């Protein structure tokens, strides 16, 4: 069956960095990854690879950082007042925390440094600046909705 815009697909994948470090593996979860072709929720190169596959086929795709999560942006490293956190907040360097921007948008950030009055946060995507390698196995194609 040919994959078209609007088809729901199910895949298993293993994501690795150039040095071989595994950053994600759908086989370690109960369910495979499901997404709708053309919805724009997947990296374009990942989705285009799946579109050219048949059920049961496995392919590898290498996605350059500029086509994945882009460059690391220095302006995404910010210092915020420590008083913006609850008094009982436990700061752990390199821990990823969730919060909201000043505009109320939900976001994640990694704690880089904590001083008596400031907390330095890195709001870059954890995979920014990194080339990604995926081994993708197409499990199922559902008809268009």
RASUL-V580421 format. One record per residue. N is the residue number from 0. RES is the residue in one letter. D_CENTER is the distance of its C-alpha to the mean C-alpha in whole Angstrom. Layout:
BEGIN
n: (N,N)
res: (RES,RES)
d_center: (D_CENTER,D_CENTER)
END
This chain:
BEGIN
n: (0,1,2,3,4,5,6,7,8,9,10,11,12,13,14,15,16,17,18,19,20,21,22,23,24,25,26,27,28,29,30,31,32,33,34,35,36,37,38,39,40,41,42,43,44,45,46,47,48,49,50,51,52,53,54,55,56,57,58,59,60,61,62,63,64,65,66,67,68,69,70,71,72,73,74,75,76,77,78,79,80,81,82,83,84,85,86,87,88,89,90,91,92,93,94,95,96,97,98,99,100,101,102,103,104,105,106,107,108,109,110,111,112,113,114,115,116,117,118,119,120,121,122,123,124,125,126,127,128,129,130,131,132,133,134,135,136,137,138,139,140,141,142,143,144)
res: (X,X,X,X,X,X,X,X,X,X,X,X,X,X,X,X,X,X,X,X,X,X,X,X,X,X,X,X,X,X,X,X,X,X,X,X,X,X,X,X,X,X,X,X,X,X,X,X,X,X,X,X,X,X,X,X,X,X,X,X,X,X,X,X,X,X,X,X,X,X,X,X,X,X,X,X,X,X,X,X,X,X,X,X,X,X,X,X,X,X,X,X,X,X,X,X,X,X,X,X,X,X,X,X,X,X,X,X,X,X,X,X,X,X,X,X,X,X,X,X,X,X,X,X,X,X,X,X,X,X,X,X,X,X,X,X,X,X,X,X,X,X,X,X,X)
d_center: (29,27,24,24,22,22,22,20,18,17,16,15,13,13,10,12,13,16,18,17,15,13,9,9,12,13,16,16,16,19,17,16,13,15,14,17,17,18,16,13,10,9,9,13,14,12,14,17,17,17,20,22,22,25,24,25,23,21,20,18,16,15,13,14,12,14,13,9,8,12,14,14,16,19,20,17,18,21,24,25,28,28,30,27,26,28,31,30,26,25,24,22,21,17,16,14,15,15,17,19,19,23,22,21,18,15,13,12,13,14,18,20,23,26,29,32,31,28,24,22,18,15,13,11,7,8,7,9,12,11,12,10,13,12,15,16,18,19,21,22,23,24,27,26,26)
END
